[in-house]
Amino acid sequence: MQVLTMRVKRLLRPACLALAMLALPATSAAQDFDDAPPLPDVAAGEVPEGSVGGMGDINLYPKRVVIDPRQRIASIGLYNRTIDPGEYEISVVDMVMTPSGEVFPLDNLPPGVSTARLQPASEFLRWSPRRVRLLGSEAQTVRIMARPPADLPDGEYRAHFLAVSVPQDVDQGFSIDDAVSDGDGTGPDIGVLIRPRFGISIPIIVRVGETTLDVALDGFGFVQTPEGTAIGMTIRRSGSRSAFGDITITAQGIDEPVAIARGIGVYPEIDAREVVLGFSNLFDTTQLRSGTVLTATYVDDDFAPGDMLASSTFVVP
């Protein structure tokens, strides 16, 4: 049977994405990136601390990038965590967050998702290189530069850095005409070979001028999920800046946290995000008796790391 080869780009949720590449402005000359802060050295065979990974073979670090008026150039590290070489295309795309916390590229939006309040940054970001090849356990730095227009209003703008694997030794396959005709008029069977392109993305936050943020937690309580009982709440945000931090649930009289969720963000295009936390594997849920007071704290890991953004309490019924 002959096989008709098709390259399919499979969409996955961040931090694991595979997308069609966009035509973007040319990068600045290499010397423009000389002032980028260096990243920590990565020892061969060691995954970089604070990196994020997806379903593919690559990690990115740090987990997010914030560019402000003090430093308009940033560095992002790519690390091939496998023993095999890999090649990756680097792009910057605009994405929008929904109240469920999902993030979608603008060229693949589900019905009903609004972009009215999104402030994209891709148009004034430059980066180099655009394509890298890494040996197994090898890392490389990509430089990102922000050049916002002088008249850009104060606020927070965002794009997402995206690294997508390039399939190796891809068979170009047959043309449609070749696939449906073998010269004798009968035609062969046609199959389809799908080659997914896995990748990973992290946000690039660009802040211009003064920004503000107020955060509150509400709707704190138990919820039912397919996996069982969990803890749910709503993060409410106002102001011109995103919220980003860690949520910890503690119980009165119990030393270990009941639940922890790290790296929870709420971007400026939405006012609220629903969050569900599963109980820690180390926590015995039989300790949650009627009258136990649970406390949720949302601690900043962005603008003022360690500061409490919001807190809320809940009494077990």
C-alpha positions in Angstrom: 0.0 0.0 0.0 1.3 3.5 -0.9 1.2 6.1 1.8 0.2 9.7 1.3 2.4 11.7 3.7 0.7 14.6 5.4 2.4 17.0 7.9 -0.1 17.8 10.6 0.6 20.4 13.2 -1.2 19.2 16.3 -2.5 21.8 18.8 -1.8 21.1 22.5 -2.4 23.2 25.5 0.5 25.2 26.9 3.0 24.5 28.0 2.9 22.0 25.1 2.0 23.5 21.7 2.5 22.8 18.1 1.5 25.6 15.7 1.8 26.8 12.2 4.6 29.3 11.9 3.7 32.9 11.3 5.5 35.4 9.0 7.1 37.8 11.4 9.5 40.8 11.1 13.1 40.2 10.6 15.3 40.1 13.6 17.7 42.9 14.6 21.5 42.5 14.1 23.2 40.2 16.5 25.0 43.0 18.2 21.7 44.5 19.4 21.3 41.6 21.8 24.7 42.0 23.5 23.2 43.5 26.7 20.9 40.5 27.4 21.4 39.1 30.9 23.1 35.7 30.9 21.4 32.5 31.9 22.9 30.0 34.4 25.3 27.5 32.9 23.7 24.1 32.3 25.7 20.9 33.1 25.3 18.1 30.5 22.6 15.7 31.6 21.1 18.1 34.1 17.7 19.7 33.5 17.9 23.5 34.1 16.4 24.6 37.4 13.1 26.3 37.0 12.6 25.1 33.5 9.3 23.9 32.0 8.8 21.0 29.7 6.0 19.5 27.7 5.3 16.3 25.7 8.2 16.9 23.3 11.9 16.6 24.0 12.8 20.2 25.0 12.7 22.4 28.1 12.6 26.2 28.2 13.9 28.3 31.0 13.0 30.5 32.8 9.3 29.6 33.0 8.3 33.1 32.0 10.0 36.3 30.9 9.2 39.9 32.1 10.6 42.8 30.2 10.3 46.3 31.7 11.8 49.8 31.1 14.9 48.9 33.1 15.8 45.9 30.9 14.5 45.7 27.4 16.5 42.6 26.5 16.0 39.1 27.9 17.5 35.6 27.5 15.6 32.3 27.1 17.3 28.9 27.2 16.4 25.9 25.2 17.6 22.5 26.5 17.4 19.2 24.6 16.7 16.7 27.4 17.1 13.6 25.2 20.2 11.8 24.0 19.3 12.5 20.4 19.9 15.7 18.4 17.0 17.9 17.6 16.2 20.9 15.5 13.7 23.6 16.6 11.9 26.6 15.0 11.6 29.6 17.2 8.7 32.1 16.9 6.7 34.6 18.9 2.9 34.4 18.7 0.1 36.2 20.4 -2.3 34.2 22.6 -5.4 34.9 24.7 -6.4 33.5 28.1 -10.0 32.3 28.9 -11.6 32.3 32.3 -10.8 28.6 32.6 -7.1 29.3 32.4 -6.6 27.9 28.9 -4.5 29.9 26.5 -5.2 29.9 22.7 -3.3 31.2 19.7 -5.2 33.9 17.8 -5.2 31.8 14.6 -7.0 28.9 16.4 -9.6 30.4 18.7 -12.6 28.4 19.9 -16.0 29.9 19.3 -16.9 32.6 21.7 -13.4 33.5 22.8 -13.0 37.3 22.8 -9.7 39.1 22.0 -11.2 42.6 22.7 -9.0 43.3 25.7 -5.9 41.5 24.6 -2.8 43.8 24.3 -0.4 41.8 22.0 3.3 42.3 22.0 4.5 40.3 19.0 4.8 43.3 16.7 7.5 45.0 18.7 9.5 41.9 19.8 12.7 40.8 18.0 14.6 37.6 18.6 17.7 35.7 17.5 18.3 33.0 16.4 15.1 31.8 14.6 16.1 28.2 14.3 18.5 26.1 16.4 19.9 22.6 16.3 20.8 21.0 19.6 22.8 17.8 20.4 21.5 15.5 23.1 21.7 17.2 26.6 22.8 20.5 24.9 21.4 24.0 25.7 21.3 27.2 23.7 20.3 30.8 24.5 17.8 32.8 22.4 17.8 36.6 22.9 14.6 38.6 23.0 14.4 42.4 22.5 11.4 44.6 23.1 11.1 47.8 21.1 7.7 49.3 22.0 6.6 52.4 20.2 7.4 55.7 22.1 3.7 56.6 22.2 2.5 53.2 23.5 0.1 53.7 26.5 1.2 52.5 29.9 0.2 48.9 30.6 1.1 45.3 30.2 1.6 43.7 26.7 2.2 40.0 26.1 3.3 37.5 23.5 4.4 33.8 23.8 7.8 32.4 22.9 7.3 29.2 21.0 9.8 26.5 20.2 8.6 23.7 17.8 10.4 20.6 16.9 11.4 20.1 13.2 10.6 16.5 12.1 13.8 14.7 11.2 14.3 12.7 7.9 10.7 13.4 6.8 9.6 11.5 3.7 8.1 14.1 1.3 5.6 11.4 0.2 3.6 11.6 -3.1 1.7 14.2 -4.8 -2.1 13.8 -4.8 -1.9 12.7 -8.5 0.8 10.2 -7.8 -1.1 8.8 -4.8 -4.4 8.2 -6.6 -3.0 6.7 -9.8 -0.4 3.9 -10.3 -0.4 4.1 -14.1 -2.8 1.1 -14.8 -6.0 2.9 -14.1 -6.9 0.9 -11.0 -5.2 3.2 -8.4 -3.6 2.0 -5.1 -5.0 2.2 -1.6 -4.3 5.5 0.1 -3.1 5.8 3.6 -2.2 8.8 5.7 0.9 9.2 7.8 0.6 11.8 10.5 3.7 13.5 11.8 2.9 15.7 14.8 5.1 18.6 15.6 5.5 19.0 19.4 6.6 22.2 21.0 6.5 24.3 24.1 5.7 28.0 24.9 6.3 30.5 27.7 4.8 34.0 28.1 6.8 37.1 27.4 5.5 40.0 29.5 6.3 43.5 28.4 5.5 46.3 30.9 5.3 49.9 29.8 5.2 52.7 32.3 3.3 52.3 35.6 1.0 49.2 36.1 -1.5 48.4 38.9 -3.0 45.2 40.3 -5.6 44.2 42.8 -6.4 40.5 43.6 -9.1 38.7 45.6 -10.1 35.1 46.1 -13.7 34.0 46.4 -15.9 30.9 45.8 -13.5 29.0 48.1 -14.8 25.5 48.8 -15.0 21.8 47.8 -15.8 20.8 44.3 -16.4 17.4 42.6 -14.1 16.4 39.7 -13.8 13.1 37.8 -10.9 12.3 40.1 -12.9 13.0 43.3 -13.2 15.8 45.7 -11.0 18.8 45.2 -10.7 22.4 46.2 -12.0 25.2 44.0 -11.9 28.9 44.0 -12.0 32.0 41.8 -9.1 34.4 41.4 -10.4 37.9 40.7 -8.1 40.5 39.2 -8.3 44.2 38.4 -5.8 46.7 37.2 -3.4 46.8 34.2 -1.0 44.1 35.3 -1.3 40.3 35.3 -1.3 38.3 38.5 1.2 35.4 38.8 2.1 33.3 41.8 1.6 30.2 44.0 -1.6 29.1 45.8 -1.2 27.2 49.1 -4.1 25.7 51.1 -3.4 25.1 54.8 -5.7 23.6 57.5 -5.9 24.8 61.1 -4.0 22.4 63.4 -2.3 20.5 60.5 1.4 21.1 59.7 1.6 20.1 56.1 -0.2 22.0 53.3 -3.5 20.5 52.1 -2.9 21.5 48.5 -0.4 23.6 46.5 -0.6 25.0 42.9 2.4 26.8 41.5 2.7 29.3 38.7 -1.0 30.3 38.5 -1.5 33.3 36.3 -4.4 35.6 35.5 -3.7 37.8 32.4 -5.2 41.3 32.0 -7.6 40.3 29.3 -9.8 38.5 31.9 -11.1 39.6 35.2 -11.4 36.2 36.8 -10.1 32.7 36.5 -11.5 29.5 38.0 -8.9 27.3 39.7 -9.2 23.7 41.0 -6.6 22.2 43.2 -6.2 18.5 44.0 -5.3 17.4 47.5 -1.6 16.7 48.2 -0.6 13.1 48.0 1.0 13.5 51.4 -2.2 14.7 53.0 -4.7 12.4 54.7 -8.1 13.8 53.8 -9.7 12.1 56.8 -8.2 14.9 58.9 -10.7 17.4 57.4 -13.4 17.2 60.0 -16.4 19.4 60.3 -15.4 22.8 61.6 -11.8 22.7 60.3 -10.8 26.1 59.0 -9.0 26.1 55.6 -6.9 29.1 54.5 -5.9 29.8 50.9 -3.1 32.2 50.2 -2.0 33.5 46.8 1.6 34.6 46.9 3.3 36.7 44.3 6.1 35.2 42.2 6.4 38.1 39.7 6.3 41.8 40.5 7.1 41.6 44.3 8.1 37.9 44.9 6.9 36.7 48.4 4.2 39.3 48.9 0.7 38.0 49.5 -1.6 38.9 46.7 -4.8 37.6 48.4 -6.2 35.2 51.0 -9.5 33.6 51.9 -10.8 31.1 54.4 -13.3 28.3 54.3 -14.9 26.2 57.1 -15.4 22.5 56.4 -19.1 21.9 56.8 
